[in-house]
């Protein structure tokens, strides 16, 4: 497994944990951290032992947004605008396996706008979400003008972006920005347990369902049905399908025998 300067990597039972590791900067995203995370996702894609990836942050925060040094470098002409900062959202959005964010503490700026590109987002009850773009004389990024209104609704997206005020974890869950909220002391244990359950499922079916859901976001109903039917034709009677059905039937027989 590769080592990264700004990222901690650990594996357990098919789950790869990627920990943003700039705690002294509250895991603010530098070009180097973005590169490490992109490379780590590429490595996880190629590794068949990795079934699910969880991203979290070291220290007391998930991600404090872009490193302010990036803005200064752009102003000095040392970086050629946002495109040189990275295309991290594309790597998150096209990652083929289940991708989970585990948020605690502060999520600021791109620590928020990257979240819609994950498949699932879980938060600790101490998490807060802030998009201070207007305060910084900036606008939103990473396609969040597209993703956030579809995820949480236009009016809520306006409150989040234009209001530029912190959103607590419970409200973020109520709005649909995160799936669930857990007590901070239990959050990582609960998320890893859920990820481990996912990792035990048939991997080809898991990845294909993810792909269909992603494609369905920008398709009509009829296009989605046609895509699903085409994919199902490939799955019926496949080795993975047969193994899963046989295991299900065997488990049901065992339960019936135990009840008799």
Secondary structure by P-SEA (a helix, b strand, c coil): ccccccbbbbbcccbbbbbbccccccccccaaaaaaaaaaaaaaaacccccbbbbbbccccccccccaaaaaaaaaccccccccccaaaaaaaacccbbbbbbccccccccccccccccbbbbcccbbbbbccccccccccccccccccccccaaaaaaaccccccccaaaaaaacccccccccccaaaaaaaaaaaaaaccaaaaaaaaaaaaaaccccaaaaaaaaaaaaaaccccaaaaaaaaaaaaaaaaaaaaac
